[in-house]
Amino acid sequence: MSTFGLVWANLFRHRARTLLALFSIIAAFLLFGLLRAVAVAFDGGAAVAGVDRLIVSPKFSIIDGLPVSHQAQIESVPGVAAATHATWFGGTYQTPANFFVKYPVAPREFFDLHDEYIIDPAQLETFERIRTAAVAPEELAAEYGWQIGDRIPIEGDIWLRKDGSRLWEFELVGTYRVRDDENAFAAFLFHYDYFDEARIAQTEGIVSNFVVRVADPERAAEVSAQIDARFENSTNPTRTATEDEASRQFAAQIGDIGLIMNSILSAVFFTILLLTANTMAQALRERIPELAVLKTLGFSDHRVAALVLFESTLLCVLGGVIGIALAWLALGAIGPSLQALLGRIELTAATMLGALGIAVLLGIVVGLGPALSARRLQVVEALRR
């Protein structure tokens, strides 16, 4: 029998115990893959396609809003090539589980500034002309089975209509997609003018933020400072940053995501360490006479210790590989639905290599004690037991 065959046979001698330990390790690495993917998405900010774009937001809170009249003043700042606005709408389609991002926008301006979004020119013209029109990402329309001409009802949760109703209806006039070479999220878009006229008077003329294109990306910091200086002493001061930095600031409002994720994972792996160590220690106690026989047959102390260490490492690596594979499959299923909030969520090569390294390290730590005990094992005393 080969060395691997011997280790494999010993590992699954007590199938129930080994499988329970293996399932625990799989669960730990599944959680590791999911949490690290989310943490990387937060650390990297939301997916950003335009390196020449800035986001102008309220200085103190994202829920404050800014007057749409700020746009004219922003466009007059030297170095600003173009500007538009977007407003967080919220709302529910059919059930709260059907979440997707929704923005009222100025159609032509929005697509001019986001050239990574590809839309049929005729559909864009219709979107601009019909006030109740909306366009959706191709994937979103396919997910809900929407067709051009469908009426899409959205139940408002932030914005009320002047008639007191929460129901907003939009006519789907087109779909668009994100250019293949870009990493950006897409949203359900509808006409800002219709939205502004229909909402209650107290909130008219307010937008969530402005999107600004700078003529020279290398001057982005300078232009940002000029925009903020223009509104510094107004009743609606601003905070301007690149799209990437704005995404990081948004994530920072939630908290230190990396620290939270790492704290959870540390607790999980500490528990798995204790569980697996107990499993290997118990397996060693049951096989002491067998290890003595192996030494009697000519196995050296080092080789017996290596067999025990290899067994624990194989168990951890096997659980780690399966867990990361399941995380990859899970992210493939749920990643697109979270992309609108966090950008593209996927397992990076660094995360997978890190998981493999942790699995090997976990196996060595767990198996080191039993391996040293097996190495020091005396044949006569072991057989007497």
N, C-alpha and C positions, 0 to 999 in steps of 0.2 A: 504494500500500500504506500502511495506517495505521502509526502509530508502534508500536503494540502488535504488529501483524502482523510488522513488521520485526524487533522484538526476539525474538518467539517463533520466527521462522524461524532467526535466528542462534543462538538458544539450543539448538535441536535439530538444528543442522547436523551435528554429530558425535553421533549418538544414543547410541552406546555409552558415550562418555565422560560425556555429560550425565546419562544414566540412572544410571551408577555413582555420580556425585556426588549425584544426587537421592536414591538409595536410602540413601546414608550419612546425608544430612540427615534423611530420614524416620526412620531408626533412632534418630538422636540425639533427635529430638522425641518419638518414641514412648517412649523411656526417660525423657525429661524429664517427660512426662505421668504415667507410672506412678509414678516416684519422688516427684514432688511431691505426688501424691494420697496416698501412704503417709505422707510427712512431715507433711502437713496433718492427717491423721488422728491421728498421734502428738502433734503440737503441740496439737491441740484436745482430746486425751484421747479415751477411748472414748465412744460415744454415750451420753448421759445424759438420761433422761426426768424423773427426780424431783429437783426443786431442793430438796426438804425432806429428803433422805436423806443419811446419813453412812455411811462404811465404816470399821469398826473392824478393824484388821489387827494382826498381830504387829509389835512395834516394830522388831526387828532384821532379820528375814528372813521373806519370805512363806511359806517352807517350814516354819517353826517350828510353826505351828498354835496354837490357843487352846482352853482348856477350854470345853466347852459350858456349864458352870456360870457362866461370865462373864455369860451373858445375863440372869439374874435381877438381878445387880448393875447391869448397864447400864440395865435397865428402871426401876431405882429412882432413877436420876439425874434431878434436876429438869429439866424441859424435854424429856424423852424421851417420845414418844407411844406408840411400839411398837418392837419389835426382833425380828429373826429371824436365822438363820444360813445360810451356804452353805459347801460344801466342794468344792474342786477334786478331781475324780475322775480325770481323764486317761482312759486306756483306749483300746481299739481296737475298732472295729466291722468285722469281716470282714478288712480290710486297713488298714495304717497310713495309706494315702491317704484313707480315709474319716474325716477328722477333723471332729469337732464338739464343742462344749463340753458337759460333763455335770456336773450338780450334784446331790448328795443334799440335800434340803431338807425343812423342815416344811411340808407342802402348804398348809394354810389360811393360816398366817402369811405364807408367801412371797407368795402371790397377794394377800393383803390389803395388803402393803406395796408391791407392784408393780402399781398399778392400771392401768398402761398395757398390761398383759397381759390379753387377753380370752379367757376360757374358759367353756364351758357349765357352769352351776352343778351339773348332774347329774354331769358328768364330774369336776368338782372334788370332789364328794362321794365318788365312787367312788375317786378318787385318794387321798383321805384315809383311806378305809376299808380298802383292800386294800394290804397291806404290801409286796408285790412289784410294785406298780403304778408306771407311769411315764407322763408326758405329754411330747409333743414339739411343737415349732413346726410349723405347718401346712406351711410350705415344706420343712422337713426330712423330714416324713412323705411328702410328695409326691415328693421327690427319691429316696428309697429305696423307694418303693412300699409303705409300711407301712399297715396297716389296723388298726382297733380290734380288739383281741383277739390281735394278733400277739405272739409271744415275741421279744424283742430281746436277743440275746446280746452281751455286751461282755467283751472280754478285758482284765482289769485289768493295769496296769503299775506302779501305785503301791500299791494296796491289795490285800492278800491276804485270802482267806477263812480262817476258823478251821480248815477241813478241808484247808488247803494249796492249794486250787484257786485259779486266777486267773479262772475263768469266772463271770461274773455274768449272770443272766438276769432280764429285766423284762417285765412284761405291759403292753402299750400300752393304756391305758384312755381316752385322750383326746388332743386336740390343742388348741393355743391360738395366738393371733396377737397381734401388736403393734398397738396402736391406730394408725390411719392417720396421725394428726397427731403421732405421736411418733417420735423417732429413737433407737431402742434395739435392742440385740441380744437374741436369745432363745437358750435352751439346752435340752438334753434333761434333764428333771427326774425324779428318782425319790425314793422315801421314805427319809428319813434314819434313821428308827427301824430299818427293815430293814437298811440299810447298816451301822449302828452295831452291831447285834446279830451280824451275820454276819462282820465283819472281825476280824482277829486281836486278841487281848486287849490287846496293848501299845499299840494305837492307839485304843482305845475312848474315846469322850467328847471327841474332838478335832475341831475345825472349822477351816476356813481363815480365815473372817472373819465379822463380824456386820454386818447391814444395819440401820440405825437411822433411824427417822423422828422428826424433831424437831417439836414443837408449833408453834414459830415459826422459820421459816427464817432470819430476821434474827439469831437467837441461835445459829446453827449453830456459830460459832467458840467461843462460850462453853461450849456443851454439849460440844463436842469436847474442850476443855481439861479439863472436869470428869470426863469419862470416862477420859481418860488419867491424870489425877491419882489416880483411884480405884485404878488398877492399877500405879502408878509403882513401888512398892516390892515388888510381888509377883514370883513366879517367872515370870510371863507378862505382862510389860508390853505396852502397846498403843500404837498410833499411829492416831489418828482424823482423818479428813479427809472433805470432801464427795466425792461420787461422781466429780465432774469432777477434783478435785485428786488423788484416789486413782489415777485413770487416768493422770494426768501423772506421778505418782511411779513407777508401774509402768513407764511408758515410759522414765523417767530411769534405771532400773536397767539397761536395755539399753545406754544410751549416748545421746549427743547425736545423735538421728536426723537432725535438720535439717542439722547440720554434715556428717555422713557422706554424706547424699544430695547436698548441694551440692558436696562435694569430688569425688564421682563425676561429677556433671554438668559441673563445671568442666573436668575432664580430657577428658571426651567432647567438649565444645564447642571446646576448644582444638585437639583433633585435627581436628575438622570444619572449623575455621577454616583450618588449614594446607592441608587437602585441597582445599577449595573455592577458596581463594586461588590455589593452583597451577593448578586447572582454569581459572579466569578469566584468569590470566596467560598460559597457553598459548593460550587462545582469542584473546586480544588479539594475540599475536605472529603468529598465522596470518592475521589479518584486517587487518593494517596497510595493505596496498595498498587494500583495500576502504574503509577509513575515509578514506584520502586521496581516493578517488573521491567519497565523500559530501561532503567539504569542497569538492571541485572543483565539485560540483553545487549548492553554495550552503548546505550545512549549516554552521552556525556552530560554533566550537570548543566552546561551552557545550552545544550540542545534541548533538554527538557524544559528549561526556563524559557527558551525561545518559543517552544510549542505553546506554552501557556500564554505568553505575551501575544503571539500571533492569533490565538483564539479570541482573546478579548478585542484585539484590534480589528479582526475580521468582522466580529459582531457589530462594532460601532460603525465601521466603514459601510457595511451592508445596510444598516439602518439609515445612515446619512445619505447614501446614494438614493435609496428609495424615497426618503423624505423630501430631498431636493427635487427629485423627478415629479413627485406629487405636487410640490409647490409650483413648479414650472407649468404643469397642466392647469392648476387652479388659477394662476395668474393669467393664463391664456383665456380662461373663461370669464373671469371677473375684471380683468384689466381694462377692457374697453369701456365698461360702465363707469370706472373711476377716473378715466383719462381726462374727462372734462374738468375735474377738480384738481387732480394732482399731476397731470401730464402723463406721459407714457410710463407705466409701471411694468417692469420686467426684471427678470433675474440677470444680473450682470455676470460677466466672467469672473470678476473679483469676488462676488458673493459665492459663486459655486466653488471656486478654488478655496475660499475661506472656509466654507462648510466642510470640504474634504480635509483641510488641515485640522479643523476642530475635531473631526471624527477620528483622525489618526491620533491626535494628542489625547483625546478622551480615552481611546483604547489603550494607549500606553500608560496613562495615569491609573486607569482601572486595573490593568493587568500587571503593573509593576510589582505590587505587593505579593500577589499569588505567585508570580514568576520567581521572585527572590526566595519565597518559601519553598517552592519546588526545587530550586537550585540547591538549597541547604539541606534538602531531605536526605536522611540517612536510610540506606536500604534495609538494614537489620531492624531498626526501630519501626519503619514504615510497614514492613511485612508482619511484625509482631502485632500491630494494630488490627 
